[in-house]
Amino acid sequence: MRLYILLVHAVLVAQSIAALFPPGNETTHSAAVQACQQLDHTLGPSLVQSSGAEYEAAATNAWNLLNAEFAPTCIVFPQISQHVQTAMKAIYDTGSHYAVQAGSHSAMKGWNTVQDGVLIMFSQMKNASYDPVTDSITLEPGIHWQEAVTAVEPFGVAPVGGRVGDVGTGLLLGGGLSWLSPSQGYAADTFKELDVVLVTGEMVTATVTNEYSDLFRALKGGGNRFGIVTRYKVSAVHTGTNDDKSFFGGTITYNSSSAEALLKATARYVHETNDPKAVSLVTFTNAMADGQIFPVYMALLFYNGPELPTAIFGDFLSIPAVSSQLGPLSYLEVAGTLGLENDRGYVQHFGASALVGDEALFLDAFNHWSNFSATFVDSFNQTTLAFTPIPDSQIHAGRDRGGNIISAPRGQFAAVQLLQQLRIGLQDLPRVLQNGIDLLFEQIPPSPGLPLYLNECDAGQKVFQSYSDFELLKMIYAKYDPTGFNVAHTQGPIGL
Ligand SMILES: Cc1cc2nc3c(=O)[nH]c(=O)nc-3n(C[C@H](O)[C@H](O)[C@H](O)COP(=O)(O)OP(=O)(O)OC[C@H]3O[C@@H](n4cnc5c(N)ncnc54)[C@H](O)[C@@H]3O)c2cc1C
């Protein structure tokens, strides 16, 4: 017992010291070198690389250019869960900083890569399979959504995943907004079983009913610091094969003179539509070049049925459109509507809000965003304001499956995303731009009681504090990472 107390004390002291030294100093560097040497020895050079073509490709793979400029001390390419266990144990024992990368689409600086630390890169764990007996889909963490949907389409099923094909499974840990969410809940609500490598390297399988049910809940929206998920078993949704055109919908593009009508239609849809078969996403994008703004406004509308019912989508359909691509679709086609959007190579910045209210609130948000775009027209390639309606049906579907840690209330609200893509040449957010973004967040605050959405947030936003189960989340974190190792040695949402 005395030895145990001494050990815990020693770990706590080591962690407090580590926390004092952010990545980039001598202590973190030598811990990382030690971890990498150990891993090179135990896992071998094909799975652990510190230089060479595969290392370079992985180190520069991140979607956000900011994250493609880090140089991890080594990159581990696990092929099975046990490799992750070995890596995590070495990281923990040496006190090294580390990061995990799945689909690479985190917008937040340092959340999916690390300087002076170990990067665990899931590019060699990409399987997806369907089990008809349990009606479940098993996903390895390195798969991207288009690959996952394509792999199981022949069985007539799909996982609840992202709306852009190149995004990866990290989406699940933030919650996950999908074309199937109104009927199924957040993507994480479909979890059945998770294999999780804990901070010490121990592996557990968490389910909604077993002894790790608290961890299971925390991983439905709690992000990247509770453990490393090496296997997701999720419910299969019977969406049909590519021959089954059981959906109808597509994209309508509008010009800027329709902004007000489109915002009013969006506000009404958010407030009134609670049909689990209906889903929409409305995006306002300002592309910029030579000091000029080129607006592109779009509504993506889908219905799990033979047409878009006018009682639900009539407002959108009656606004004069620049172009309209609507028709019968398979789910594979729905999932492919936005394409891969493999737009790497830019500095990107996200921000989140959430709104419940009348048309005036949506118009107000748009006006602030338009002013912001115009003020910083020379700094951006493009800015986007996007609304994802969160109907009560989505909240109910999640609760029916045991609930998630986001614990969003019913009440028909919209997740609001702000996306800024910096013009080429700008390598980081200049102070003046950060101030402008901070002001924009103040001007479009979340409506009282609504959670911010982790997957669409800025690193500085207090996402966890906006969850009504914030205290529970902190308790679960303290249980599974009692020394606070992950907060001290990885980047992620603030507040744990
Ligand atoms: C173009 C684009 C489209 C998007 N569309 C949607 C959308 O439709 N719906 C939606 O909800 N969100 C969407 N997002 C947001 C997206 O869900 C988040 O950026 C998400 O974090 C990306 O996951 P990833 O695996 O691609 O990225 P990564 O950067 O690889 O991972 C994201 C985070 O999760 C951590 N992580 C990943 N895998 C694991 C694991 N197995 N164990 C522990 N931690 C892990 C990483 O360390 C990182 O912090 C989109 C983002 C972009 C850029």
The ligand as an SDF file (V2000), in Angstrom:
LIG
                    3D

 53 58  0  0  0  0  0  0  0  0999 V2000
  -15.0560   19.1920  -44.4830 C   0  0  0  0  0  0  0  0  0  0  0  0
  -15.6310   18.8090  -43.1360 C   0  0  0  0  0  0  0  0  0  0  0  0
  -16.9000   18.2630  -43.0600 C   0  0  0  0  0  0  0  0  0  0  0  0
  -17.4370   17.9050  -41.8310 C   0  0  0  0  0  0  0  0  0  0  0  0
  -18.6950   17.3760  -41.7780 N   0  0  0  0  0  0  0  0  0  0  0  0
  -19.2080   17.0140  -40.5770 C   0  0  0  0  0  0  0  0  0  0  0  0
  -20.4940   16.4220  -40.4830 C   0  0  0  0  0  0  0  0  0  0  0  0
  -21.1900   16.2250  -41.4660 O   0  0  0  0  0  0  0  0  0  0  0  0
  -20.9590   16.0850  -39.2640 N   0  0  0  0  0  0  0  0  0  0  0  0
  -20.2220   16.2840  -38.1320 C   0  0  0  0  0  0  0  0  0  0  0  0
  -20.6840   15.9350  -37.0500 O   0  0  0  0  0  0  0  0  0  0  0  0
  -19.0120   16.8400  -38.1940 N   0  0  0  0  0  0  0  0  0  0  0  0
  -18.4840   17.2020  -39.3740 C   0  0  0  0  0  0  0  0  0  0  0  0
  -17.2460   17.7530  -39.4280 N   0  0  0  0  0  0  0  0  0  0  0  0
  -16.4800   17.9310  -38.1930 C   0  0  0  0  0  0  0  0  0  0  0  0
  -15.7660   16.6210  -37.8950 C   0  0  0  0  0  0  0  0  0  0  0  0
  -16.6820   15.7080  -37.3460 O   0  0  0  0  0  0  0  0  0  0  0  0
  -14.6590   16.8190  -36.8770 C   0  0  0  0  0  0  0  0  0  0  0  0
  -13.6910   17.6520  -37.4470 O   0  0  0  0  0  0  0  0  0  0  0  0
  -14.0710   15.4750  -36.4720 C   0  0  0  0  0  0  0  0  0  0  0  0
  -13.2740   15.6900  -35.3460 O   0  0  0  0  0  0  0  0  0  0  0  0
  -13.2630   14.8680  -37.6030 C   0  0  0  0  0  0  0  0  0  0  0  0
  -12.8990   13.5430  -37.3290 O   0  0  0  0  0  0  0  0  0  0  0  0
  -11.6900   12.9260  -38.1460 P   0  0  0  0  0  0  0  0  0  0  0  0
  -11.5210   11.5220  -37.7580 O   0  0  0  0  0  0  0  0  0  0  0  0
  -11.8230   13.2540  -39.5780 O   0  0  0  0  0  0  0  0  0  0  0  0
  -10.4900   13.8350  -37.6520 O   0  0  0  0  0  0  0  0  0  0  0  0
   -9.2300   13.6380  -36.7040 P   0  0  0  0  0  0  0  0  0  0  0  0
   -8.6450   15.0110  -36.7050 O   0  0  0  0  0  0  0  0  0  0  0  0
   -8.3760   12.5270  -37.1130 O   0  0  0  0  0  0  0  0  0  0  0  0
   -9.8600   13.3040  -35.3090 O   0  0  0  0  0  0  0  0  0  0  0  0
  -10.6360   14.2730  -34.6370 C   0  0  0  0  0  0  0  0  0  0  0  0
  -10.3250   14.2610  -33.1320 C   0  0  0  0  0  0  0  0  0  0  0  0
  -10.6720   13.0060  -32.5880 O   0  0  0  0  0  0  0  0  0  0  0  0
   -9.5320   12.3770  -32.0240 C   0  0  0  0  0  0  0  0  0  0  0  0
   -9.6270   10.9570  -32.3620 N   0  0  0  0  0  0  0  0  0  0  0  0
   -9.8230   10.4570  -33.5920 C   0  0  0  0  0  0  0  0  0  0  0  0
   -9.9370    9.1300  -33.5340 N   0  0  0  0  0  0  0  0  0  0  0  0
   -9.8000    8.7840  -32.2520 C   0  0  0  0  0  0  0  0  0  0  0  0
   -9.8500    7.5410  -31.5680 C   0  0  0  0  0  0  0  0  0  0  0  0
  -10.0630    6.4170  -32.2270 N   0  0  0  0  0  0  0  0  0  0  0  0
   -9.6900    7.5430  -30.2300 N   0  0  0  0  0  0  0  0  0  0  0  0
   -9.4920    8.7040  -29.5560 C   0  0  0  0  0  0  0  0  0  0  0  0
   -9.4480    9.8990  -30.1570 N   0  0  0  0  0  0  0  0  0  0  0  0
   -9.6030    9.9490  -31.4950 C   0  0  0  0  0  0  0  0  0  0  0  0
   -8.3340   13.0550  -32.6450 C   0  0  0  0  0  0  0  0  0  0  0  0
   -7.2220   13.0030  -31.7950 O   0  0  0  0  0  0  0  0  0  0  0  0
   -8.8510   14.4740  -32.8310 C   0  0  0  0  0  0  0  0  0  0  0  0
   -8.7520   15.2000  -31.6390 O   0  0  0  0  0  0  0  0  0  0  0  0
  -16.6820   18.1070  -40.6520 C   0  0  0  0  0  0  0  0  0  0  0  0
  -15.4060   18.6510  -40.7210 C   0  0  0  0  0  0  0  0  0  0  0  0
  -14.8780   19.0000  -41.9550 C   0  0  0  0  0  0  0  0  0  0  0  0
  -13.5180   19.5920  -41.9990 C   0  0  0  0  0  0  0  0  0  0  0  0
  1  2  1  0
  2  3  1  0
  2 52  2  0
  3  4  2  0
  4  5  1  0
  4 50  1  0
  5  6  2  0
  6  7  1  0
  6 13  1  0
  7  8  2  0
  7  9  1  0
  9 10  1  0
 10 11  2  0
 10 12  1  0
 12 13  2  0
 13 14  1  0
 14 15  1  0
 14 50  1  0
 15 16  1  0
 16 17  1  0
 16 18  1  0
 18 19  1  0
 18 20  1  0
 20 21  1  0
 20 22  1  0
 22 23  1  0
 23 24  1  0
 24 25  2  0
 24 26  1  0
 24 27  1  0
 27 28  1  0
 28 29  2  0
 28 30  1  0
 28 31  1  0
 31 32  1  0
 32 33  1  0
 33 34  1  0
 33 48  1  0
 34 35  1  0
 35 36  1  0
 35 46  1  0
 36 37  1  0
 36 45  1  0
 37 38  2  0
 38 39  1  0
 39 40  1  0
 39 45  2  0
 40 41  1  0
 40 42  2  0
 42 43  1  0
 43 44  2  0
 44 45  1  0
 46 47  1  0
 46 48  1  0
 48 49  1  0
 50 51  2  0
 51 52  1  0
 52 53  1  0
M  END
$$$$
